[in-house]
Amino acid sequence: MSDRHHLLVHGGTFAAVGDGGDISGVRGAGSPDGLFVRDARHLSRWQLTVDGAVPESLTPVADGDTARCVLVPRGGRQEPPAYTIFREQAVGDGAFVESLKITSNRPVPTTVRLAVTADADFTDQFELRSDYRTYAKIGATRSRQVLDDGVEFTYQRGEWRSCTTVTAEPAPDGVEETGTGARRLVWTLELEPHGTAELALRVAAHPHGVTTEPQVPASPSAANEQLLALEGEFVEGVPFPTGWPELAAACARGLADLASLQVPATGPDGEELRVPAAGAPWFLTLLGRDALLTSLFTLPYRPQLAAATLPALAAAQATETGADAVAQPGKIVHEVRHGELAHFGQVPYGRYYGSVDATPLFLVLLGAYVEQTGDATLARRLEPHARAAIGWMLDHGGLTSRGYLVYRADQGGLANQNWKDSPGAICSADGTRATGAVMAAGAQGYAYDALRRTAWVARTIWEDETYAALLEQAAADLRDRFQRDFWMRDRSFPALALDGDGNQVDALASDAGHLLWSGLLDKEYGEVVGRRLLEPDFFSGWGVRTLAAGQAAYHPLSYHRGSVWPHDNALITLGLARYGLHDEARTVAHALVDAATATGHRLPEVLAGYGRDTHAEPVPYPHACVRESRSAAAPLALLTAVGGA
């Protein structure tokens, strides 16, 4: 067996299984295997044995929405397999289903002892990350109860209670203890000559805080049909480019992935919504920045994503100051978590507001949505939330006092609070990290666009000319300040940020392309920046690097200091097109589409920064989310930027 994991995703549920369909409970920096619902592992072990041995994979699990593999007992050339197992698995919303078909290859009756060892440790996702933290769980208890047709695992800690139920048809002949807390479901199967026996196993997760019963699909094929129907709804009616089949395939793959990444959320009036999760495996939850950018990319094609994302984020908007969560009135949430550690305050991410850019992006999406759809009703409904967001930008955000949106490292949370949020991402060319109150360039572009778009909404929908004029003046002033303070004249390029002393953080970074998307730069500056991003130190052939090569800070396998991010490149492409640099936009779009074509038409969260001139295939980043909503939506942004060219 290999250590690879295969992801099955549906809504707020994902399973990661090995090549043979097993779950072993491995911990590590990559994808932990298991069944996860609402940030908790509801299956930590799921291992098949036949006659006391683990079968080997004849055909391992392949990528797809259903895990299928063919297994046989281990043996040699002189001992052909006595039986063949056909294993199929899928997930539903809060559920995992498996079908097992074992076929005898012998001409005589055969007795086979089949067993599935199951366990549920209910580990929080934050415990499975390789950051060497431990979390006390005083008073926590686990229990197991044998059922007529399976077993139920329960976890309790104070008022927190979660449960996983495993049932089978036919019912197991017995449920055995293993000495480890796991339980072994066993069957003795009498197979006729060349006969077949079939088993159906169903796992239902009952997370804390969810009162509705999960709708467990009858079989993997039924789960797959549900997902295919949902994917079909997302893809239907989108005008894919007929002259560029590779882009069309990437758009279709992206929309299908977005269909599986919809997670539940609640609006301001308690209404139930479905919004794009950030990505699987680690971020199958609502992240403000990610949902907003995904909704912006898909807006011309699937405006219903924006129509759900906006009220969901409005409902979670901060109304008071909270130091632990970096909350301030009017601020849009960065991350929402439902797990045990968030519930008990052991991590700050239940509702965490450590983002400098989610708030302006909320306003950008609101303005773009109204302009695209003409839906004035939502703009009126969210007027108090939008005005509060503007208030945050001007007050707590720093626009009035510092002239720019500002963030400070959050001890216990995120050091950087723009999209490049890894600890060393905001740095000088020599790798020195920015200190103090940081003013990241990209966030200023979002703020400029937010002010302008909200001014338009205020004038056309809210009929408040005075407020509109105030916002337009604030935007114009920000533009003037930015080009004075951020522009590095000796490099003809904007700084990545200003540090707490107002000094330029001089790394050459892809964030400059976000300024094109926002329209913050004058045309002359914008054209210089756009062409610079296509020079070889920036452009890898698979996309624009987050940091230009040749700088001491550059590393092709760094998360934010030399890698290639599809969503980053989508914003750059839209920005290039905005400034009339259509040839450059097509160059970046073709590079991304080629990368998608090389990876089954699915763009991962991030690629390594190695150049196409030395690597004929895109090199994967080792810990990337395989399914990520911004990357899934990126091909649609390319379609908007360059059409079918």
Salt bridges, closest charged atoms under 4 A:
ASP19 OD1 - ARG4 NH2 3.11
ASP19 OD1 - HIS6 NE2 2.62
ASP22 OD1 - ARG87 NH1 2.82
ASP33 OD2 - HIS5 NE2 3.99
ASP39 OD1 - ARG337 NH1 2.71
GLU56 OE1 - ARG74 NH1 3.78
ASP63 OD1 - HIS6 ND1 3.63
ASP65 OD1 - ARG627 NH2 3.14
GLU88 OE2 - ARG68 NE 3.37
ASP93 OD2 - ARG274 NH2 3.18
GLU98 OE2 - ARG87 NE 2.75
ASP119 OD1 - ARG142 NH2 2.74
ASP121 OD2 - ARG41 NH2 2.81
GLU127 OE2 - LYS137 NZ 2.65
ASP131 OD2 - ARG133 NE 3.60
GLU159 OE2 - HIS343 NE2 2.80
GLU169 OE1 - ARG202 NH1 3.75
GLU176 OE2 - ARG113 NH2 2.64
GLU176 OE1 - ARG184 NH1 3.26
GLU213 OE2 - HIS206 ND1 3.86
ASP257 OD1 - ARG253 NH2 2.89
ASP257 OD2 - ARG602 NE 2.65
ASP269 OD2 - ARG381 NH2 2.95
GLU271 OE2 - ARG381 NH2 2.68
ASP290 OD2 - ARG630 NE 3.05
GLU335 OE2 - ARG337 NE 2.72
GLU340 OE1 - LYS137 NZ 3.08
GLU340 OE2 - ARG157 NH1 2.83
ASP357 OD1 - ARG289 NE 2.84
GLU371 OE1 - ARG453 NH1 3.39
GLU383 OE2 - ARG387 NE 2.90
ASP395 OD2 - HIS396 NE2 3.87
ASP449 OD1 - ARG453 NE 3.23
ASP464 OD2 - ARG387 NH2 2.93
GLU465 OE1 - ARG459 NE 2.84
GLU472 OE2 - ARG459 NH1 2.76
ASP485 OD1 - ARG484 NE 2.82
ASP506 OD2 - ARG491 NH2 3.38
ASP511 OD1 - LYS420 NZ 2.44
ASP522 OD1 - ARG479 NH2 2.93
GLU527 OE2 - LYS523 NZ 3.03
GLU535 OE1 - ARG532 NH1 3.38
ASP537 OD2 - ARG532 NH2 2.69
ASP568 OD1 - HIS514 NE2 2.53
ASP583 OD1 - ARG586 NH2 2.50
GLU584 OE2 - ARG531 NE 3.93
ASP594 OD2 - ARG612 NH2 3.04
GLU628 OE2 - ARG630 NH2 2.74
